Amino acid sequence: MAAGTDLSPLYSATTANFDAFVFDLDNTLMASEPYHVRGFAQAMRDLANYDMTAQDAKDFIGDTSVALATKIITRMGFSHITPQQVAARKAECTMAIFKAEPFPGACEFVRRYVGHKRLAVASNSPRPFVHQALQEIGLLESFDAIVTIEDVRERKPNPQMFFLAAQRLGVDPARCLIFEDSGIGLQAARAGNFPAVLVLNPGNPLPDTIPDDILTMTWPQLLRWANLT
């Protein structure tokens, strides 16, 4: 969707249809995915003297440390480490270097709807990281519910996380709009029949497949939506 396009008919037609907004965190609200990659890479060097590849980094987008570590350990035949050890070390490395960097317009959009919509975060990241990240950008108290990988049995692309967010918000899933940046997030929304927006942020790789019925907008365009409603 090109910048400058008149989006007001779309905004006025859709905004009243939703009682809740559910946001992914990493690379949706903030540019945090690079820190996860760096933390994971350091963990693999520390524990297995393994240098992360470009394909590993791509596979990591929207995924979890345990899932990626399992793939690498299986592929490389490592027997001296476990995925859980990698994930624990990765968390330590990531927290040591992390600096919250929200995308321009993201915080303003969330704050615009505090008290007007039910708001939640649904993230594949661990709870301590999610809480620290939201605290650093001043949004922790803005959300009515926070769902992390620790709250569900199945991570995205399973929609369980979104259903739990809707339940905690007390909102019908059909009236929850999902904000995501990755193909895995969009798959989760599609699997649960949740309407979704693909947020286009600077430097983010596009998903390999974008469904035709998915709205694609930048945060500045979404702020225009906020200002029109």
C-alpha positions in Angstrom: 0.0 0.0 0.0 1.7 3.1 -1.2 2.5 6.1 1.1 0.0 8.9 0.5 -2.8 6.6 -0.6 -6.2 7.8 0.7 -7.0 5.2 3.3 -9.9 6.9 5.0 -12.6 4.6 3.5 -10.7 1.5 4.7 -10.1 2.9 8.1 -13.7 4.0 8.7 -15.0 0.7 7.5 -12.8 -1.5 9.7 -11.9 0.3 12.9 -15.4 -0.1 14.6 -15.4 -3.8 13.8 -12.8 -4.6 16.5 -13.0 -4.4 20.3 -9.4 -5.5 20.9 -5.9 -5.2 19.3 -3.3 -7.9 19.9 0.3 -7.0 19.1 3.3 -9.2 18.4 6.4 -7.7 20.0 9.7 -8.5 18.2 10.1 -6.6 15.0 6.4 -5.4 15.2 6.5 -2.9 18.1 10.3 -2.7 18.3 13.4 -3.6 16.4 14.3 -6.4 18.9 14.9 -9.4 16.5 18.6 -8.5 15.9 19.3 -8.7 19.6 17.7 -12.2 19.7 19.9 -13.2 16.8 23.0 -11.8 18.4 22.2 -13.5 21.7 21.6 -16.8 20.1 24.8 -16.6 18.0 26.8 -15.9 21.1 25.2 -18.8 22.9 26.1 -21.2 20.1 29.6 -19.9 20.1 30.0 -20.3 23.8 28.4 -23.7 24.1 29.4 -25.4 20.8 31.9 -23.2 19.0 29.3 -22.9 16.2 29.0 -19.9 14.0 25.5 -19.0 13.1 24.7 -18.9 9.3 22.6 -16.5 7.4 20.0 -19.2 6.9 20.0 -19.8 10.6 19.2 -16.1 11.2 16.4 -16.2 8.6 14.9 -19.4 10.2 15.0 -17.6 13.6 12.5 -14.9 12.5 9.3 -15.5 14.4 10.7 -18.8 15.9 12.0 -19.7 19.3 15.5 -20.4 20.6 14.6 -24.0 21.5 13.1 -24.7 18.1 16.2 -23.3 16.2 18.6 -24.9 18.6 16.9 -28.3 18.0 17.3 -27.9 14.3 21.0 -27.0 14.5 21.9 -29.6 17.1 20.2 -32.3 15.0 21.8 -31.2 11.8 25.3 -30.9 13.3 25.0 -34.0 15.5 25.9 -32.2 18.7 25.5 -34.4 21.7 27.1 -32.3 24.5 24.4 -29.6 24.6 20.6 -29.5 24.7 18.2 -27.0 23.2 17.2 -25.9 26.7 20.8 -25.1 27.6 21.2 -23.0 24.4 17.9 -21.1 25.1 19.0 -20.4 28.7 22.4 -19.1 27.6 20.8 -17.1 24.7 18.5 -15.4 27.2 21.5 -14.3 29.3 23.4 -13.0 26.3 20.4 -11.2 24.9 19.4 -9.5 28.1 23.1 -8.3 28.5 23.0 -6.4 25.2 19.4 -5.5 24.7 18.3 -1.9 24.2 14.6 -1.3 23.4 14.2 0.5 20.1 10.5 1.0 19.3 9.6 1.7 15.6 8.5 5.3 14.9 4.8 5.6 15.5 4.4 2.3 17.3 4.2 3.6 20.9 1.9 6.5 19.8 -0.5 4.1 18.1 -0.7 1.9 21.2 -1.2 4.8 23.6 -3.9 6.2 21.3 -6.1 3.2 22.1 -5.5 2.8 25.8 -8.9 3.0 27.4 -10.7 2.7 24.0 -9.8 -0.8 22.9 -8.7 -3.9 24.9 -5.0 -4.3 24.2 -2.7 -7.3 24.5 0.8 -8.5 23.5 1.2 -12.1 22.2 4.9 -13.0 21.8 7.0 -16.1 21.2 9.6 -14.5 23.4 10.1 -15.4 27.2 8.1 -13.4 29.7 11.1 -11.7 31.4 12.3 -10.3 28.0 8.8 -9.1 27.0 8.3 -7.3 30.4 11.7 -5.7 30.3 11.2 -4.6 26.7 7.8 -3.1 27.3 9.0 -1.4 30.6 11.9 0.2 28.7 9.6 1.8 26.2 7.0 2.8 28.7 4.2 0.6 27.5 4.1 -2.2 30.1 1.0 -0.7 31.9 -0.7 0.0 28.6 -1.7 -3.6 28.0 -4.6 -5.4 29.6 -3.0 -8.8 28.9 0.4 -10.1 28.1 0.8 -13.6 26.6 4.2 -15.2 26.1 5.7 -18.5 25.1 5.6 -19.6 28.7 1.8 -19.4 28.8 1.0 -21.8 26.0 1.8 -25.4 25.0 2.1 -24.5 21.3 3.9 -21.4 20.0 3.0 -19.5 16.8 2.2 -20.5 14.1 -0.3 -22.3 16.3 -3.0 -19.8 17.1 -3.2 -20.9 20.8 -1.5 -17.7 21.9 -4.1 -15.5 20.2 -7.0 -17.4 21.6 -5.5 -17.1 25.1 -5.1 -13.3 24.6 -8.7 -13.0 23.4 -9.9 -15.0 26.4 -7.9 -12.9 28.9 -9.2 -9.8 27.3 -12.8 -11.1 27.4 -13.3 -10.4 23.7 -14.7 -12.6 20.9 -11.7 -13.7 18.7 -13.5 -12.4 15.6 -13.3 -8.9 17.1 -9.6 -9.1 17.8 -7.3 -7.5 15.3 -3.8 -9.0 15.2 -0.7 -6.9 14.4 2.2 -9.0 13.1 5.4 -8.7 11.1 6.3 -12.3 10.2 5.0 -15.1 8.1 4.7 -17.3 11.2 2.5 -14.7 12.9 0.3 -14.4 9.9 0.0 -18.2 9.8 -1.1 -18.2 13.4 -3.7 -15.5 12.7 -5.0 -17.4 9.6 -5.1 -20.7 11.5 -7.4 -19.1 14.2 -9.5 -17.1 11.7 -8.2 -13.8 13.3 -8.2 -10.7 11.1 -4.7 -9.4 10.8 -2.5 -6.5 9.8 1.1 -7.0 8.4 3.1 -4.1 9.9 5.8 -2.9 7.5 8.8 -1.7 9.5 12.2 -0.5 8.2 14.6 -3.3 7.7 12.1 -6.1 8.2 12.2 -8.9 5.6 8.8 -9.5 4.1 7.1 -12.9 4.6 7.5 -15.3 1.7 3.7 -15.3 1.2 1.3 -12.5 2.0 -2.4 -13.5 1.8 -4.4 -11.1 -0.4 -6.9 -10.3 2.4 -4.2 -9.2 4.8 -3.8 -5.4 5.3 -0.3 -4.2 5.0 0.5 -0.8 6.6 3.3 1.1 8.2 3.0 2.6 11.7 2.6 6.1 10.2 -0.3 4.8 8.1 -1.8 3.2 11.2 -1.5 6.4 13.0 -3.6 8.0 10.3 -6.2 5.3 11.1 -6.0 6.3 14.7 -6.5 9.9 14.0 -9.5 9.2 11.8 -11.4 7.2 14.4 
